[in-house]
């Protein structure tokens, strides 16, 4: 690792100052940040996102301890496992499957969890164990239960937590969809993996008035939004709003298979196309930012669909839409200097028509951002998304 790359990262103290002045690291979590360093929970080999190059890079503590510490302290995400542990070698794998999240994301979500001293907290997705350690420092080691689906990841986190505290933090190897059966009721539940719906077991295992915080997304893009739910007085349902965009690795059961383009749209150049002057086509430049409120809204209104914007070349950008419940697809080709866009769509679903209708719906409602959307969970498979208030279903 070069001297220039390492020096591009701030020290841990600099990161703390930036997070504090930015309003992310609140006073209630300052002591945890100071006393529970992320590097205590990282393996010797990591793949951090390098801000200088825009790539994920291989870093080994035995080969370059200074670089390893620099990335460990930086406000960057760090991959700690690829391909469910089947990856070997120095280059990144196909799919990142465990990581240490950015400190700015970690403390933002912990703040939204509103943890009081001695709360009982259930964490879904142990990962390295750092998030569980921050919680344990705040509420006590015996008040945190963490669930991890990958046995090797769970074992390593358990060892790191035991070594750091000298006392056990319970780490369960299991499917986080089931929560932690037999461990009683929790005051708070936090997921450090993205979900496509809130498992009802989490509601059942949260006390009335308790809080659930989880990254929630539709699969339209890789991005999610943080959802904060409050369980009702009867302990039977939960409801709450989104607070802003985020991106997490997905709960294993909620992963989407990669898109095989050729199985959808072979021979596109010879297929007939139509033209559109819809404002929705021009708006796709904004939707191409996966963290945009438009992309989020389109995902809510166009279910079981994945959106993939291709790279823009000489002012021309294709926008692809793939159905997840059949082989329907659409492509919109937008050119910078052209008022009209070319459209292809095939299959039982007319995906471009669905997207254009979703865009019109979003505009009619004043282009709502994440904070105007919410979710209500009332039972197994009974989850509804609303805009502005419960009952205004999306």
N, C-alpha and C positions, 0 to 999 in steps of 0.2 A: 504494500500500500504506500502510495507516495506521500511525501511530507505535505505537499500542497493540498491533497484530498483530505487528509486528517485535519489540517489546520482550518479547513472550511467549516468545521463544526464547533459550536459553542461548548463551553464547559458546562458541567451540571449546574453550577451556580448561575451561569448565564441563562440556561434554560429555565431555571426556577424563577429568575427575575422576569423573563419574558412571559411565562405562564401567569405569574402573579399580576403583573401590570396589565396583561391582556384579559384579566378577569376569569381565567380558566382555573387556576390553582387558588382555591379559596383558603381562608385562614384555618378552617377546620381540618384541612388536609396538609398543611405546611409541615407539621411534625412528621407525618407519615412519609412525605416526600423526602425529608431530610434523613430519616432514620432507616428507610427501607429502599435501598438503591436497586434499580432494575438489574444492574450487572450481577448482583448476587444470585440471580435466578436464570441467567443465560448459560447455554452450553458453550463449550470451547470453540465450536464451529458455528458461525452465524452467517446469514445472508441479509444484511441491511440494505435498505434503499439508499443509494448514494445521491445526494442532492446535486453534487457537482457534475455527475455524468448522466443522471436520470435513469440509472439502471440499478438492478439488484446485483450486489457484488458478494463474492466469497471472502470471508475474513476468518482467520484462525488465530486464537489467542497465543498458541505456541509459536506461531510464525511471526506475529506482529502484535505484541501485547498492547502497544500504544494505540494502534489503529482500532483494535478490538474495544478498548476502553472508550475511545472517542465516539465510536458508533453506539456503544451501550448507553452512554450518557446523553446522546443527541435526541432531539425530538423527531425521530424517524421510526417507521415500522421496521421490524426485524423478523425475517422468516427464520424459523428454527427447525422446520420439518417440511420436506417435499414429498408428494405422492404417497401419503399415508405411511411414510417410513420406508418405502421401497427404493427411494432414490439413493444413489451413491455417486461420489465424485465432487468435483469443485464447481462445475457449472450448475446453474439453477435447474430444477426439475420442471416437469410439465405443470404441476398444480401445487401451490403453496397450501399446506394443510395444518400448520400450527405456527404460531408467531407470538411475538411480544409487541403489543400495540404501541402507538405513539403516546408518550406521556400526556400530550395535550388532549387526546381522545379519552384516555383512561380517566383523567381527573374531571373532564367534562361529564362523563357518565356517572362517576362516583358522586359528583355534586348533585346531579339530578336524582340520584337514589335517596338523598336526604337521610343518611344514616345517623342515628343517635347512638350514644355510647350504650353498649351492651345489647344492641339489636341482634337478633338471630338472622343471619344472611345465608341464602342459598345462591351459589354461583354456578352457572351452567357454562362449561368450557374452561377448564383449569389452565390449559396451555403451560406456560413456564412456571406458573404459581405466583407471579409478581402481583397480579391483581388481588388474589386471595390473601397474599401477605399484607398488602396495604389495608385491606379490610380487617384482617386479624389484628394488626397494630391498633386499629381504631376501636374495635368492638371486643377484642379478646379472642385468643386462639380457639377456645372452645365454642365460640358462637358462629363460626364459619364452617359451612359444609360446601365442598366443591365437587362437581361431577365432570369427569373427562372420559370421552368415548374411546380414546386410543390408550391401550394398556401401557405401552412404553412411555408415552408422554405423561400419563398419570403417575407412573412409578418415579420418573425423574422429578416431577414437581413435588411429589410427596417427600422425596429425599431432600430436595432443596429447602422445603418448608421446615422439615424436622431439623436440618442443620442450622438454619437461620434462627429459629425460635428456641430450639432445644425443647420444644413441646409440640405435641401433635396438632396439626390442622387436618381435619378429616377430608381425605380425597377419595372419592368413590369412582371406581372404574365402571362405567355404565353409559347407557343412552340417556342423554340429557332431556329428551322429550318426556321421560317419565318423572323428571325431577329427582327427589331423594325419598322414595317411599320408606316409611317406617322411621323417619327422622323427625316427625312432628310437624308443627306449623311454623313458618318463618315470618319475620316482620318485613323482610325485603327479599326480592329475587332479582338477580342481574344476570343477563346473558352476555357473554363475550364472543358470541358467534351469531351470524345473521340467520334470521328465520323467515319463512314464507307465511307462517301463521303462528299464533301464540298457542302452545300446547295447553289444553285445559288443566292438565295436572299442575301446572304452575299456579293457576288461579286457586285450585283446591288446596294447595300447600302454602298459601299466603293468608295470613290472618285478615279479618275484616279491617279495612282502613289501611292495609299494607300496600306496598308499592312494588311494581314490576317494571324494570327498565330493560329494553332489548332492542337491538338493531332489527328492523323489519323492512322487508322489501318484496316486490312483486316478481322479480326475475326479468323485468323489462330491460334493465341494465344490471351491472354488477353492484351498483350502489344501493344502499339502504337509507333509512332515516331512523333516528333514535325515537322509540315509542315509550312514553311513560304512562303506565296504567295505575289506577287506584282500585283496589278491590272494594266492592260495596259492603254495606253493613251486615248483610246476610251471608257474605262470603261465597256467593254463588256466581257473581259476574264481576267483570272488571272493565273499566272504560278510561280513556285518556287520549291526549293529543301527542302529535309528533313535535319534536323540538329542533330538528335540523338534520342535515345530511351526514352520512358516515359510510364507511365501507369496511365490512368484516368478512372473513372466511365464513362459509355457511355451515350450519348444522349439517352433519353428514346426511341425514335423511332428507334434507331440504336442498341438496345440491341439484343443479340442472346439468344434464348431459351436454357436452360441447356440441355446437352446431356443425353438422356435416353439410356444407353448402351444396355439394354436388347432388346429394339426395333430394334437395329441394328444387334447385333451379339449374339443371343442366342445359346448356345450349341457349343461354339468355340472348346473345347478340341476334339470333334469328327469330326471336319471339316478337310478335307485334306489341306495340306500346300505344299508350294514350298520352294526352297532355293535360296538365292542370295549371291553372293560375291561382289556385287556392293559397291563401295566406299561410296555411299549415305547412306547405312545402318550404316557404321561406323561413318559417319558424324552426325548421329542423336544424339550422345552424346552432340555435340555442340548445335544442334537445340533445345535440351531440355531446354537450357537457353533461356527463352522467350525473353530476351533482346539481343539475338545474331543477328548479321547481316544475318546469314544464315536463321534463322527462319523468319525474315522479308522478305527476298527474296523468300523463299518458299511460303509464303502467297501471294505474288504478282503473282506468276506463277501458283499456284494451287488454283483457285477461289472457293468460296463457300465451304470451307473445314475447319474443326476445328481439331487441333492437340493436343493430350493429352498424354504426356509421363507418364507412370506409374512409381511407385517407383522401384528402383533397389533392388533386393533381391538376395543375395549370387551371385553377379556378373551377374545377368540376368535382363534385362530391356525390357518390352514391350512398343512399341510406337504405339499409336492408331491414326487413321485418319478417320474422319467421314464426309461424304458429307452433305451439308446443303440443297441441292435441290432434293435429293432422299435418299434412305436408303443404298447407297453404303458405304462400309467401308473397311479398311485395317488395319492389325496389323503386325508389324515387331518385332520379338523377337531377341534381340541382346545379345550375351553372351561374356563376357570379353575375354575368352581364345579360342574362336572359330572364324575361318576365315569366315565362312558362317553364314548367319542369316536365320531364318525361316520366311516365309511370308505367310500370309493369306490375300486374298482380294475377296470381293463378291460385286455383284451389277453391274449395267450398267456402272458405272465409275470404271476404274481400278486405284484406287487411288495411290497404291504404284508405278505403272508405271508413273503416273503423277508426283509424288514426286521425283522419280529417274531422270526423264527428267528435272525437274526444277533444281535439284542439278547440273546436267551436264551443263545446261545453265549458272548457276551462276559461276561454275568453269571456263568455257570457256571465260567468261568476266572478269576474274581476281579477282573473289570473291569480288564484290563491296559491300561497306558498305553503310549506310544510306545516306551519303553526296553525293553519286553519283546518287541517285534516285531523281526524282521530279514528280510533278503533274501539269497538265494544265487543267483548267476548262473553257469551252467555251459556256456553256448553260446548261439548265436543263437536267440532265442525260448525259451530254457530258463532261465526266471527263476521262482523260487518264494518265497513269503512264508511265514514260520514264526513261531511264538510260543514264547518261552522257549528253545528250542534247535532246531538244524537237524534236520529230520525230523518235527517237530511242525507239519505244514503247516496253513496257515489255509484 
